[in-house]
Amino acid sequence: MKSDALNQAILQNIIEEFKRRIFSESVPRLIKCLGLLTDEEIWLKPNSESNSVGNLVLHLCGNVSQYILSGIGGLEDTRNRSAEFNEKGPIPASELIENMEKVMSQVSKVINHLSVEELIQEVGVQGFRETKLSIIIHVIEHFSYHVGQISYFVKLKKEIDLNYYGGINLNKKG
């Protein structure tokens, strides 16, 4: 495989993996969790050192906007990180989902227009110098981390199996 074709294949794999982890796994899980909680539960802070599910959803939207839309897409960084955590709600689940879907629609456009050359470009984001590839990796792990926290909260509150892997034999080898 020639170098250009290889680079293009690597880029496509990165983009597809981003879409799978964010759009096919994390976002649907987050929407499922929000659908299982009341607005009161969404805004419940378990203690003074914890964030509510609502705060975490706002935080994910802010983080993705800052890192992908601004860091990779070059849009103006208008994030107010403190406001994500200071919000007391109740912002209804439907509004949180609508806001997240708007942000993710924009994210999809930015990711789909990424070029091979851009992957190694460094940009400033949140006071750090990062390559656009490291931004993609950060967003995947950061989103997954907080969706895990939200999932744990829902399991704890509702005493249910979220059945994320329903119908898949996870004991299968190879």
C-alpha positions in Angstrom: 0.0 0.0 0.0 1.4 3.4 -1.0 2.1 5.9 1.7 -0.8 8.3 0.7 -3.3 5.4 0.6 -2.0 4.1 3.9 -2.4 7.5 5.5 -5.9 7.8 4.1 -6.8 4.4 5.5 -5.4 5.3 8.9 -7.4 8.5 8.9 -10.6 6.7 7.9 -10.1 4.1 10.7 -9.6 6.9 13.2 -12.8 8.7 12.1 -14.8 5.4 12.1 -13.6 4.5 15.5 -14.5 8.0 16.9 -18.0 7.6 15.4 -18.4 4.1 16.8 -17.3 5.1 20.3 -19.1 8.4 20.5 -22.1 8.2 18.2 -22.9 4.5 18.3 -22.0 3.7 21.9 -21.7 6.7 24.3 -24.4 9.0 23.1 -27.1 6.3 22.9 -26.1 5.1 26.4 -26.3 8.6 27.7 -29.8 9.1 26.2 -30.9 5.8 27.6 -29.7 6.8 31.1 -31.4 10.2 30.9 -34.6 8.4 29.9 -34.6 6.3 33.0 -34.2 9.2 35.4 -36.6 11.8 36.6 -35.6 15.5 36.3 -35.1 15.5 40.1 -32.7 12.5 39.8 -30.9 14.1 36.9 -30.0 17.1 39.1 -29.3 15.3 42.3 -25.8 15.8 43.7 -24.9 12.8 45.8 -22.6 14.9 47.9 -20.7 18.2 47.8 -17.8 16.6 45.9 -19.9 15.0 43.2 -21.6 16.3 40.1 -25.2 15.7 39.1 -25.9 13.8 35.9 -27.2 17.1 34.5 -23.9 18.8 35.2 -22.0 16.0 33.6 -24.2 16.2 30.4 -23.5 20.0 30.2 -19.9 19.3 30.9 -19.7 16.8 28.0 -21.3 19.2 25.6 -18.9 21.9 26.7 -15.8 19.7 26.5 -16.7 18.3 23.0 -17.5 21.9 21.8 -14.2 23.2 23.1 -12.0 20.3 21.9 -13.6 19.3 18.6 -15.5 22.4 17.4 -12.9 24.9 18.5 -9.7 22.9 18.7 -10.1 20.9 15.5 -12.8 22.9 13.7 -11.4 26.3 14.4 -14.7 27.8 15.7 -14.6 30.4 18.4 -14.2 28.9 21.9 -17.2 30.2 23.9 -17.1 27.6 26.6 -17.9 28.6 30.2 -16.7 25.5 32.0 -17.6 26.8 35.5 -21.3 27.3 34.4 -21.5 23.6 33.5 -20.8 22.6 37.1 -22.6 25.6 38.8 -26.0 24.9 37.0 -28.5 23.6 39.5 -31.3 22.8 37.0 -33.7 21.5 36.5 -33.1 21.5 32.8 -35.4 18.7 31.6 -33.8 15.6 30.0 -35.4 16.5 26.6 -33.6 19.8 26.6 -30.3 18.2 27.6 -30.6 15.7 24.9 -31.6 18.3 22.3 -28.6 20.4 23.2 -26.3 17.4 23.0 -27.7 16.3 19.7 -27.1 19.8 18.2 -23.5 19.8 19.4 -22.9 16.3 18.2 -24.3 17.2 14.7 -21.7 19.9 14.5 -19.0 17.5 15.7 -19.9 15.0 13.0 -19.3 17.6 10.3 -15.9 18.6 11.7 -14.8 15.0 12.1 -15.9 14.1 8.6 -13.9 16.9 7.1 -10.6 16.1 8.9 -7.6 15.6 6.7 -4.5 13.3 7.2 -2.3 16.4 7.4 -4.4 17.9 10.2 -4.0 14.9 12.5 -0.5 16.0 13.5 -1.2 19.7 13.6 -0.9 21.2 17.1 -3.5 23.6 18.4 -4.2 25.3 21.7 -7.1 24.0 23.7 -7.9 24.6 27.3 -4.4 26.0 27.9 -2.7 22.9 26.4 -0.9 22.3 23.1 -2.4 19.1 21.6 -2.3 17.4 18.2 -5.7 17.0 16.6 -5.2 13.2 17.0 -4.6 13.6 20.7 -7.8 15.7 20.9 -9.8 12.9 19.2 -8.4 10.3 21.7 -9.1 12.7 24.6 -12.7 13.2 23.6 -13.3 9.5 23.2 -11.9 8.6 26.7 -13.4 11.6 28.4 -16.9 11.0 27.0 -16.7 7.3 27.9 -15.4 8.1 31.4 -18.4 10.4 32.2 -20.9 8.1 30.5 -19.6 5.4 32.8 -20.2 7.6 35.9 -23.7 8.3 34.7 -24.3 4.6 34.0 -23.1 3.8 37.5 -25.5 6.4 39.0 -28.4 5.0 37.1 -27.6 1.4 38.2 -27.3 2.5 41.8 -30.5 4.6 41.8 -32.7 2.2 39.7 -31.2 -1.2 40.6 -31.2 -2.3 36.9 -28.9 -3.8 34.4 -28.6 -1.3 31.5 -28.1 -4.2 29.1 -25.6 -2.3 26.9 -24.4 -5.6 25.5 -27.8 -7.4 25.3 -27.7 -10.3 22.9 -23.9 -10.4 22.6 -21.9 -13.3 24.1 -19.1 -11.5 25.9 -17.6 -14.8 26.9 -16.8 -15.7 23.3 -13.1 -16.1 22.6 -11.3 -14.5 19.6 
